[in-house]
Every structure is written in C-alpha cells, then in structure tokens.
Amino acid sequence: MIPNVGFGQDQKQEVEKKIQAAEMPESALSLLKPYLKTATRIKYYKETDIDHESYECKLKFEGLRFSIEFEPQGRLEDIEVLVSIENVASEAHDKILEYLQQFRRFRVRRVQLQFKPDSTTDARFIDEIVKARNLKSPNHEIVVDIKDESGWSTFEMLFDHSGVFLSQRMVIGRQTDNILYR
C-alpha cells in the first residue's frame, strides 16, 4: 500500500521576492562581502513562508551554486549547495532512492546539500563551506514530485548526511511559482 504522503504534515508555501542588495540585513551583507568580488550570478531575495521570513543571497562561486540564507536580524540560517542526485555520496544516494521507491512514481526536481551553522562564528562557517569546500556531513534537501492515486504532488524532503529520512513538507502551489536557482 502506498502511504498517503499528504496527510497530517507540514506545508511549505514559500514565496521569494527579488530585492536589491541594500534591502538585505546589513550584517548579512558584511558576511557576504569577501565572496561578492569573485562570485557571479549574485541575486538577493526576501523569502516568506507560512510562518517564517528570511533573506537569501544566491550566487555562483568557483563553479558551485550557493544559497546563503539569513534571519531578518542578519544571523546565518543555513547554506545550501545545488548538486545533482548523482553527486550525492553513494551511501546517502542509495538510501534516498530506496526511500523514494515506496512511491508509485517520483521525479527528483532539485537536490541541495544543506549546512546548518555550528558553534563557530557565522563568518568562519561561511568560509568553511564556500571557500574551503568543507562539504562533509550535509543534510540533503530534495524537492520531488510524487504520484499517488489522486495525482502528482510536490514535496520538500530532508535526509541526513547518510540518507536517513528526517522530514517532509508538502509544497503548496506550483513549485515554479518560486524562483528556483538554476
């Protein structure tokens, strides 16, 4: 039997609005400054969800696409790195695909390595992820379309560094309503 993936779970109704750099929290811009000189495709967004607000800088730095998200006060929330499902470490990759096999049909739309700040300063943490490429032990945030008896639905799923399922949220509205970093 296919589980009802939409029943009793969190929902994601995220809206990203493009903004100017001047609208970002000042402390966030200060943390980003060392990377902006050599980064490309720099874009800034204000992001609102059902009960959450944040600011985000999306940029390409040395070949990788980063999304660096901040709280309204300018504290770092997380860093995400866009990757393909094939570039996920093999142990995690296999467990994630095994988890998705329970569904009748699925399509992986986007995979990001997600890094939550640790006990170091925000500046040092950003430096470790963006410059030093210390990409060990990330979570995996996956946007996936799933088909069940009622049709297709989109979910954002979170897996830990080894591919163990942690959580999921149903995406409300069309995913293309949001500005995806490509």
MINU-274426 format. One record per residue (C-alpha): chain; residue number from 1; x, y, z. Coordinates in pm, 1 decimal, decimal comma, always signed. Each point is the difference from the previous one (the first is absolute). Example, Ala and Ser with C-alpha at 12.3 -4.5 7.8 and 13.67 -1.06 7.14 Angstrom:
<pts>
PT   chain   resi          u          v          w
PT       A      1    +1230,0     -450,0     +780,0
PT       A      2     +137,0     +344,0      -66,0
</pts>
This chain:
<pts>
PT   chain   resi          u          v          w
PT       A      1       +0,0       +0,0       +0,0
PT       A      2     +124,3     +347,2      -87,3
PT       A      3      +10,6     +236,1     +297,8
PT       A      4     -210,4     +312,3      -13,8
PT       A      5     +288,7     +245,9      -20,5
PT       A      6     -218,6     +307,4      +31,4
PT       A      7     -180,1      -84,6     +323,5
PT       A      8      +82,5     +177,6     +325,4
PT       A      9     +326,7     +164,0      -91,4
PT       A     10     +163,7     +337,1      -20,7
PT       A     11      -61,7     +212,3     -303,1
PT       A     12     +231,7     +227,4     -190,9
PT       A     13     -154,4     +305,2     -161,4
PT       A     14     +317,0     +189,2      -74,8
PT       A     15      +16,4     +317,4     -203,3
PT       A     16     +328,0     +156,5     -108,5
PT       A     17       +6,2     +364,3      -99,9
PT       A     18     +306,6     +140,2     -170,5
PT       A     19     +145,4     +297,1     +187,5
PT       A     20     +295,4     +238,5      -27,5
PT       A     21     +317,6      -55,2     +202,9
PT       A     22      -85,4     +307,5     +207,3
PT       A     23     -312,9     -178,6     +128,1
PT       A     24     +203,5     -285,4     +150,7
PT       A     25      +84,9      +14,5     +370,9
PT       A     26     +321,3     +201,0      +36,5
PT       A     27     +176,5     -269,2     +203,2
PT       A     28      -83,5     -260,4     -267,5
PT       A     29     +154,5     +217,8     -272,0
PT       A     30     +307,7      +40,0     +216,2
PT       A     31      +35,0     -379,2      +27,4
PT       A     32      -43,3      -39,0     -377,8
PT       A     33     +244,2     +274,3      -98,8
PT       A     34     +313,3     -223,1      -31,4
PT       A     35     -172,6     -215,9     -262,3
PT       A     36     -179,8     +260,7     -207,7
PT       A     37     +312,0     +126,2     -181,0
PT       A     38      +58,0     -328,9     -180,8
PT       A     39     -349,9     -151,3       +3,9
PT       A     40     -234,3      +12,7     -296,9
PT       A     41     -378,4      -20,5      -38,6
PT       A     42      -50,7     +186,3     +326,4
PT       A     43     -366,1      +45,6      +86,8
PT       A     44     -177,9     +100,2     +319,5
PT       A     45     -342,2     -112,1     +120,7
PT       A     46     -240,3      +52,5     +283,5
PT       A     47     -165,7     -330,1      +73,3
PT       A     48     -325,1      -48,9     +185,5
PT       A     49     -161,8     -326,2      +99,8
PT       A     50     -313,6      -69,6     +202,2
PT       A     51     +162,7     +105,1     +327,6
PT       A     52     +357,4      +89,1      -93,1
PT       A     53     +187,5     +289,8     -161,0
PT       A     54     +361,0       +5,2     -118,4
PT       A     55     +244,4     +161,0     -241,5
PT       A     56     +200,2     -192,4     -251,7
PT       A     57     +296,9      +58,0     -225,7
PT       A     58      +37,8     -237,2     -292,2
PT       A     59     +334,4       +0,9     -175,7
PT       A     60     +240,4     -204,6     -202,2
PT       A     61     +346,2      -25,3     +154,3
PT       A     62     +282,4     -202,3     -156,0
PT       A     63     -239,5     -215,9     -200,6
PT       A     64     -249,4      -82,1     +275,5
PT       A     65     -340,5     +158,4      +54,0
PT       A     66      -63,2     +110,0     +356,0
PT       A     67     -307,1     +124,2     +180,7
PT       A     68      +95,4     +177,8     +323,0
PT       A     69     -300,4      +73,5     +219,8
PT       A     70      -24,9     +243,9     +290,1
PT       A     71     -248,8      +85,6     +271,6
PT       A     72     -149,4     +353,5      -19,3
PT       A     73     +253,4     +107,5     +266,4
PT       A     74     +285,9     -116,6     -225,5
PT       A     75      +97,0     -324,3     +176,2
PT       A     76      +85,3     -290,5     -226,4
PT       A     77     -278,0     -262,1      -33,6
PT       A     78     +157,3     -242,3     -243,5
PT       A     79     +206,0      -45,9     -313,1
PT       A     80     -119,4     -218,4     -284,3
PT       A     81     +202,3     -125,4     -295,8
PT       A     82     -182,9     -107,3     -314,7
PT       A     83     +107,7     -344,6     -123,2
PT       A     84     -139,5     -276,1     -218,4
PT       A     85     -134,1     -317,5     +159,2
PT       A     86     +292,1     -184,9     -159,9
PT       A     87     +245,8     +214,8     +200,8
PT       A     88     -140,7     -101,1     +337,9
PT       A     89     +238,7     -231,1     +190,4
PT       A     90      -73,8     -360,4      -94,6
PT       A     91     -119,8     -117,6     +344,9
PT       A     92     -246,0     +290,0      +30,9
PT       A     93      -95,3      -21,7     -368,3
PT       A     94      -98,2     -366,1      +29,5
PT       A     95     -204,0      +51,6     +320,1
PT       A     96     -182,2     +301,8     -144,2
PT       A     97      -94,3     -185,3     -317,4
PT       A     98     -103,3     -303,0     +206,0
PT       A     99     -229,9     +224,2     +205,7
PT       A    100     -153,8     +150,5     -316,4
PT       A    101      -67,8     -345,4     -146,7
PT       A    102     -300,1      -35,8     +234,0
PT       A    103     -193,1     +240,0     -222,4
PT       A    104     -179,7     -103,1     -317,3
PT       A    105     +196,4     +254,9     -204,8
PT       A    106     +234,5     +283,2      +87,3
PT       A    107     +213,2     +264,5     -171,0
PT       A    108     +286,6     +170,3     +179,6
PT       A    109      -13,7     +369,7      -91,3
PT       A    110     +281,2     +147,2     +208,2
PT       A    111     +263,8     -117,3     +247,0
PT       A    112     +191,2     +227,2     +234,6
PT       A    113     +260,5      -76,4     +261,7
PT       A    114     -112,1     +186,4     +311,5
PT       A    115     +236,6     +125,1     +268,5
PT       A    116     -127,3     +137,7     +330,3
PT       A    117     +236,1     +227,3     +197,3
PT       A    118     +195,1     -164,3     +277,3
PT       A    119     +171,8     +150,6     +301,4
PT       A    120     +245,1     +205,2     -207,7
PT       A    121      -70,6     +358,9      -96,4
PT       A    122     -221,7      +64,4     -302,1
PT       A    123     +296,2     +144,9     -194,0
PT       A    124     +219,7     -302,5      +67,7
PT       A    125     -281,7     -243,7      -81,4
PT       A    126      -69,6     +170,1     -334,4
PT       A    127     +372,3       -6,1      -76,0
PT       A    128      +22,7     -373,0      +78,1
PT       A    129     -286,5      -85,5     -234,1
PT       A    130      +48,6     +250,3     -283,7
PT       A    131     +378,4      +42,6      -22,0
PT       A    132     +144,4     -310,5     +162,5
PT       A    133     -264,4     -228,2     -153,9
PT       A    134      -34,5     -188,0     +327,3
PT       A    135     -309,4     -179,8     -123,2
PT       A    136       +4,7     -282,6     +254,6
PT       A    137     -315,9     -126,7     +168,8
PT       A    138     -263,9     +214,1     -166,2
PT       A    139     -369,7      -56,4      +14,4
PT       A    140     -164,3      -60,1     -336,9
PT       A    141     -299,9     +215,1      -91,1
PT       A    142     -188,6     -149,6     -291,3
PT       A    143     -297,1     +136,5     -189,0
PT       A    144     -185,2     -293,0     -151,1
PT       A    145     -324,5      -52,0     -188,9
PT       A    146     -190,9     -306,2     +121,9
PT       A    147     -293,1     -169,5     -169,2
PT       A    148     -269,5     -178,6     +198,8
PT       A    149     -363,3      -92,5      -69,7
PT       A    150     -105,8     +366,6       -5,2
PT       A    151     +273,7     +121,2     -234,7
PT       A    152     +330,4     +183,1      +29,2
PT       A    153     +108,8     +197,9     +307,7
PT       A    154     +326,2     +178,8      +77,8
PT       A    155     +191,2      -52,2     +323,8
PT       A    156     +311,1     +138,2     +158,6
PT       A    157     +173,8     -284,1     +183,5
PT       A    158     +293,0      +16,2     +237,0
PT       A    159     +246,9     -286,5      +48,0
PT       A    160     +303,2       -5,2     +227,4
PT       A    161     +360,4      -37,0     -117,5
PT       A    162      -32,1     -377,9      -28,6
PT       A    163     -335,2       +6,2     -183,5
PT       A    164     -232,8      -65,2     +293,0
PT       A    165     -339,0     +166,9      -48,4
PT       A    166      -59,6     +287,5     +246,1
PT       A    167     -307,1     +192,5     -113,2
PT       A    168     -214,2     +118,3     -286,5
PT       A    169     -226,2     +290,0      -83,3
PT       A    170     -258,5      +12,9     -273,0
PT       A    171      +62,9     +289,9     -236,7
PT       A    172     -317,8     +206,4      -35,1
PT       A    173      -48,7     +156,8     -340,4
PT       A    174     +209,7      -68,7     -301,3
PT       A    175     +373,2      -29,6      +70,0
PT       A    176      +60,6     +218,0     -303,7
PT       A    177     -171,6     +286,8     +182,2
PT       A    178     +322,3      +24,9     +198,5
PT       A    179     +321,3     +124,2     -146,7
PT       A    180     +223,7     -302,5      -25,0
PT       A    181     +373,5      +49,3      -32,8
PT       A    182     +115,2     -153,5     -323,7
</pts>
